[in-house]
Amino acid sequence: MSRYERVEDILRLAIEMQNSYQGFSIQDIQDEFDVSRRTAIRMKDAVERLFPSMEEVENPLSRIKKWRLNKTPLSKMISFTAEEIAELENCKSMMKNLNYTNRCDLLSEIMAKIDMLNESKSVETDVEALLEVEGYAVRQHPRYKMNLMTLNVISDALKAFKYITFDYENNKGETAKLKIQPYGIIYGEKTYLLGYNEEKKGFRYYLLHKIKEPKVVDEYFDKDEKFDLKNYLKNSFGVYQEKPMNIKLLFSKDVKDAIKDYNLHPTQKQKVNPDGTTTVTFEAGGRYEICWHLFRWGKDVKILEPQELKDTYKKLLDEATRQI
């Protein structure tokens, strides 16, 4: 089942829970949508998160819990603020700036639907005022060019849980035809496809700008339901999957305000020292990517631990200075 079908099922469940006087139990959801008990519970929880007006139906003659939505039309239960719409406009502008035009088109469709739901024209005026003050989001930085057709093909494969084939050039300049199970796209200075390579029996990263002639294969794969992209990446810095190290950094007092609101890694912890410096600790692998990032902080950062990271940093600095 695709993600779109799951969304449709949750919306249909919300509509049926609104139209049901007796309400829906977990077993009712299982029977109606032919899903497991765990999935039925997740669907019920999803509707409850989206529509807080869900209520439990009281029935003294039965111990089975059932839930329903009140009779307020679903469209009336959702409202959009000027700030939310303005943020979507900013996101749309940033996506366009990053050359992700397929995402821009999708955002445009979403915003058109929101506009149909919004009855107040004052919101539209407020949005214009906010955008005039804040401006559109712009991300100006060097980046690799991406073929939009490649991104669209990968997106189609991801949504359908189908294999994808493409020609890929490795670091040695050799090109091979690959057949991959796509699991996600990771955006950054470089954009990667994360896919499961059955031949290598493991996950691999593939640079989008190196993928040529991508095609969706009319063949489904069984995606690992336990796989979570955020959990997969949490012990890496960027996309580098190495054995995690306990990193300890010291930032000077000159960048105290900058580092306070800066997120180096999801597992990071910060401590402001009495002398105004800031100690940042986190656990991650990816020595080279960590060092490349630390270069940006120049003299305002010092590596305290581990020695392995210090050695890599010094090696890269020595190699760079030899080019001067």
C-alpha positions in Angstrom: 0.0 0.0 0.0 1.4 3.4 -0.9 1.6 6.4 1.4 -1.2 8.2 -0.5 -3.5 5.2 0.1 -2.8 5.3 3.8 -3.6 9.0 3.9 -6.9 8.3 2.0 -7.8 5.6 4.5 -7.2 8.0 7.5 -9.4 10.6 5.8 -12.1 8.1 5.0 -12.0 6.8 8.6 -12.5 10.4 9.9 -15.5 10.8 7.6 -17.0 7.5 8.7 -16.4 8.3 12.4 -18.2 11.6 11.9 -21.2 9.9 10.2 -21.4 7.1 12.8 -23.6 7.4 15.8 -22.3 4.2 17.5 -18.7 5.0 16.8 -15.8 2.8 15.6 -13.9 0.4 17.8 -10.4 -0.9 17.0 -11.9 -4.1 15.7 -14.3 -2.1 13.5 -11.3 -0.3 11.9 -9.6 -3.7 11.4 -12.6 -5.1 9.6 -13.4 -2.0 7.6 -9.9 -1.4 6.3 -8.5 -5.0 6.5 -5.5 -4.0 8.6 -3.7 -5.4 11.6 -4.6 -4.3 15.1 -1.4 -2.2 15.4 -2.2 -0.4 12.2 -5.8 0.2 13.3 -4.6 1.8 16.5 -2.2 4.0 14.6 -5.1 5.1 12.3 -7.3 5.9 15.2 -4.5 7.9 16.9 -3.8 9.8 13.6 -7.5 10.9 13.3 -7.4 11.9 17.0 -4.3 14.1 16.4 -5.8 15.7 13.4 -9.3 16.2 14.9 -9.1 16.8 18.7 -12.9 16.8 18.8 -12.9 13.0 18.7 -15.0 11.7 21.6 -15.3 8.3 23.2 -18.8 6.8 22.9 -20.2 5.8 26.3 -22.0 2.4 26.4 -22.7 0.9 29.8 -23.7 -2.4 28.2 -20.3 -2.9 26.5 -16.7 -2.8 27.6 -15.5 -2.3 24.1 -14.2 1.2 23.5 -15.6 3.1 20.5 -14.9 6.6 19.2 -16.6 9.1 16.9 -16.3 12.7 15.6 -18.9 15.3 16.3 -21.2 16.5 13.5 -19.2 19.6 12.7 -18.2 19.4 9.1 -14.5 18.4 8.7 -13.8 21.6 6.7 -15.0 23.7 9.6 -12.7 21.9 12.0 -9.6 23.1 10.2 -8.3 26.7 10.1 -5.1 28.2 8.7 -3.4 31.2 10.0 -1.7 33.9 8.0 1.6 32.9 9.5 1.2 29.3 8.4 0.3 30.2 4.8 3.2 32.7 4.7 5.6 30.0 5.9 4.4 27.8 3.1 5.1 30.6 0.6 8.6 30.9 2.1 9.1 27.1 1.8 7.9 27.2 -1.8 10.4 29.9 -2.6 13.2 28.0 -1.0 12.4 24.8 -2.8 12.4 26.8 -6.1 15.8 28.3 -5.2 17.1 24.8 -4.6 15.8 23.6 -8.0 13.2 21.3 -6.4 10.5 22.4 -8.8 8.4 19.2 -8.4 8.1 20.1 -4.7 7.1 23.7 -5.7 4.2 22.3 -7.9 3.0 20.2 -5.0 3.1 23.1 -2.6 1.2 25.2 -5.1 -1.6 22.6 -5.2 -1.7 22.3 -1.4 -1.9 26.1 -1.1 -4.7 26.3 -3.7 -6.8 23.8 -1.6 -6.1 25.8 1.6 -7.3 28.9 -0.2 -10.6 27.2 -1.0 -11.1 26.2 2.6 -10.3 29.6 4.0 -13.5 31.8 4.0 -11.9 34.9 5.4 -10.2 37.2 2.8 -8.5 39.1 5.6 -6.1 36.1 5.9 -5.0 36.7 2.3 -4.2 40.4 3.2 -2.3 39.4 6.3 -0.2 36.9 4.3 0.7 39.6 1.8 1.7 41.9 4.6 3.8 39.2 6.3 5.6 38.3 3.1 6.3 42.0 2.4 8.0 42.3 5.8 9.8 39.0 5.9 10.5 38.4 2.2 10.8 35.1 0.6 13.2 32.5 1.9 16.4 32.4 -0.1 19.2 29.9 0.4 22.3 31.1 -1.4 25.1 28.6 -1.3 27.2 26.4 -3.7 25.4 23.2 -4.6 25.4 20.4 -7.1 23.0 20.6 -10.0 20.2 18.1 -10.0 18.3 16.6 -12.9 14.6 17.2 -12.1 13.5 14.2 -14.1 15.8 12.0 -11.9 14.2 13.4 -8.7 10.7 12.8 -10.1 11.4 9.2 -11.1 12.8 8.5 -7.6 9.8 10.1 -6.0 7.5 7.9 -8.0 9.4 4.8 -7.0 9.4 5.8 -3.3 5.7 6.4 -3.3 4.9 3.1 -5.0 7.4 0.9 -3.1 8.9 -0.2 -6.5 12.4 -0.9 -7.5 14.4 1.6 -9.5 17.2 1.0 -12.0 19.8 3.5 -13.1 23.4 3.9 -14.4 25.8 5.0 -11.7 29.4 6.2 -11.9 31.6 5.3 -8.9 34.6 7.2 -7.6 36.9 5.2 -10.0 34.9 6.5 -13.0 33.4 3.1 -13.7 29.7 3.0 -14.7 27.4 0.1 -13.6 23.7 -0.6 -14.0 22.1 -0.9 -10.5 18.7 -2.1 -9.3 17.9 -0.6 -5.9 15.1 -0.5 -3.3 14.6 3.2 -2.7 14.1 4.2 1.0 14.5 8.0 1.1 16.1 11.2 -0.2 18.5 13.1 2.0 18.9 16.8 1.1 21.9 18.9 1.8 24.8 20.5 0.0 24.8 17.2 -1.9 21.5 15.3 -2.3 21.5 11.5 -1.9 19.2 8.6 -2.6 19.3 6.1 0.3 18.6 2.6 -1.2 18.9 -1.0 -0.2 21.3 -2.8 -2.6 20.4 -6.5 -2.6 23.6 -7.5 -4.3 25.7 -5.7 -1.5 23.1 -6.9 1.1 23.0 -3.4 2.7 22.0 0.2 2.5 24.0 2.5 0.2 24.0 6.2 -0.6 23.8 7.4 -4.2 24.5 11.0 -5.3 21.6 12.2 -7.3 23.8 14.2 -9.7 25.6 10.9 -10.6 22.4 9.0 -11.3 21.7 8.6 -15.1 18.8 7.0 -17.0 16.6 6.3 -13.9 13.6 4.1 -14.5 10.9 2.8 -12.2 10.7 -1.0 -12.4 7.2 -2.5 -12.4 8.1 -4.7 -9.5 7.2 -4.1 -5.8 9.5 -4.8 -2.9 8.6 -5.4 0.8 9.8 -2.4 2.6 11.1 -3.0 6.1 8.3 -1.5 8.3 10.7 -1.1 11.2 13.0 1.1 9.2 13.1 4.7 10.4 15.2 7.2 8.4 15.7 9.5 11.3 16.9 6.7 13.5 19.2 5.4 10.7 20.9 8.8 10.4 21.0 9.9 14.1 24.5 8.4 14.7 26.0 9.8 11.6 27.2 13.3 10.8 25.7 14.1 7.4 25.4 10.8 5.5 28.7 9.2 6.7 27.9 5.8 8.4 30.9 5.2 10.7 31.3 3.8 14.2 30.0 6.6 16.4 32.5 8.6 18.4 32.0 10.7 21.6 32.7 14.2 20.3 33.5 17.1 22.6 34.0 20.6 21.2 34.8 23.9 22.7 33.5 27.1 21.1 35.0 30.5 22.0 33.0 33.2 23.8 33.0 35.2 20.6 30.4 32.8 19.0 28.4 32.2 22.2 25.2 33.6 20.8 25.7 31.9 17.4 26.3 28.5 18.8 23.4 28.8 21.3 20.8 28.4 18.6 22.9 26.2 16.3 22.1 22.5 15.9 25.2 20.6 15.0 23.7 17.1 15.6 20.4 15.7 16.9 22.1 14.1 20.0 24.1 17.3 21.0 24.2 18.7 24.5 25.4 22.2 25.3 27.0 23.8 28.4 27.9 27.4 28.8 31.1 27.7 30.8 31.9 30.4 33.4 34.4 32.0 31.1 31.8 32.4 28.3 32.9 29.5 26.2 30.5 26.8 25.2 31.1 23.0 25.4 29.2 20.9 22.9 29.1 17.1 23.0 27.4 14.6 20.8 27.8 11.1 19.5 28.3 10.5 15.8 30.4 9.0 13.1 31.8 10.7 10.0 35.2 12.1 10.8 35.7 13.9 7.5 32.3 15.5 7.3 32.6 16.7 10.9 36.0 18.2 10.2 34.8 19.9 7.0 32.0 21.5 9.0 34.3 22.6 11.8 36.5 24.5 9.3 33.7 27.0 8.9 34.1 28.0 12.6 37.8 28.7 12.1 39.7 29.7 15.3 36.5 29.8 17.3 36.3 26.0 17.7 38.6 23.5 19.4 38.3 19.7 19.3 38.7 18.4 22.9 37.9 14.7 22.2 38.5 12.2 20.7 42.1 12.1 19.6 41.1 10.3 16.4 39.1 13.4 15.3 42.0 15.7 16.3 44.3 13.7 14.1 42.0 13.8 11.1 41.5 17.6 11.5 45.2 18.2 11.6 45.8 16.0 8.6 43.2 17.9 6.5 44.7 21.2 7.6 48.2 20.1 6.6 47.0 18.9 3.2 45.2 22.2 2.6 48.1 24.4 3.6 50.4 22.5 1.3 48.3 23.8 -1.6 49.0 27.5 -0.7 
